[in-house]
Amino acid sequence: MNHATQGFFIYRKPHSTKAQLNSFYSEDFGRLDLVAFASKKQAAFIPFGLYDLEFTITPKYGHGTLNNATPLDPIDAADLDPRYLAIRYFMCDVVNQSTAYKQKDEEAFNILVSLIQQLRNSQEIYAYPCTFLAQWMKPLGILPEPIETADCFDLHEGIFLNKGIAALNPGARTFNDLLNQKQMIDKATIKPTLDLMLQYVELHVPNFNVNKTRTIIHELFH
């Protein structure tokens, strides 16, 4: 059966000597795994690029077959900047590891559409990985409720606390401020905040581990 949808490219791995298995997070199907055979007509997929997808699904086989993928976002020089590429790879890694096959979530897809536009318009991209994680926690169902001020965060319960200056945790404070829509200004707090947020996701999403792409983010932004 032939289908069409829009989807973000998030993952690729070899499928056979002549084909790759490509994963997309799509508007109508959630995460899709589609086999694509080598073709000179198909350009390499851009990490977290948005595509119009045409594909075939045969009930007999586990994966669909990608027939055509047309980019919807024009790619310019800024998108190929190593910092932007690192963020795109990080987004791919997080979404790929935190979504289930063929579980449609319209809210999640719309959040990703908004997030990629925020990345294009961002003037301070060093804070973007934290902004992305905070918004992606909502469709995952693990978004914490911020309080007025916080210096601690309970990873297991997902609760912000204020225990006084002696217990000050810059990651917890900035995470809470981010959810209160306060601007992140202090670059020194980005690394502990990102690490704290990822520890929280790791505890609540099974088999989640993005250490490789997190290391790249650390190297480029700190």
Order of alpha helices (4+ residues) and beta strands (2+ residues): beta-beta-beta-beta-beta-alpha-alpha-alpha-beta-beta-alpha-alpha-alpha
